[in-house]
């Protein structure tokens, strides 16, 4: 079993810097305080969209504008949650429980799609049946390949952090894919493996380490620029290592990218 990630000397020196410590505290406080106003905005938008009998019908353009605003509000909420979970992980805060990783991955996929723009994001929310939703995903080039060994298996991990890791990998693949996205899940020797691959522009080998650094962005190495804040993949790697796992990338320019998450089935106690 892989032990939780231990900070190296450079990380320890950074963590022990008083200025950095207070900066981190201020950032975490700001993130926490932003959650309430964003939640109020999200609730208000949902109310207008879901209670038309009370507030009156919406014109098509009004409804589309509200839906787009709601999706972006949800993106902001997800970003805040990601940053908070990274802070909790680096502080050693975990809430572990038994859960089925396959169901968590499916839910992470639905959550990722629902905050994106496009017809698939509107359609996925209409499906209550998991089987029907998976058929919809397959028709749209998104395939979930689950080995028999993990289909009904349970693991003992922090499910919130696991789902955020998976969500970040999925959103990255959804953003960069041309037509296809594939998720492969397996369980072997008490290690869960999850590979998310896309057929997008890919990443040059000399850029593989940089894309996992906070606030770093890959620009010229891809056919299509990888846009973002440089936090999603960096945060996913931090969370994975705090849970005793790791993330590796296999990619060449122009040949898509595959991100492989490995995680012990049970988080080791320090």
Order of alpha helices (4+ residues) and beta strands (2+ residues): alpha-alpha-alpha-alpha-beta-alpha-alpha-alpha-beta-beta-alpha-beta-beta-alpha-beta-beta
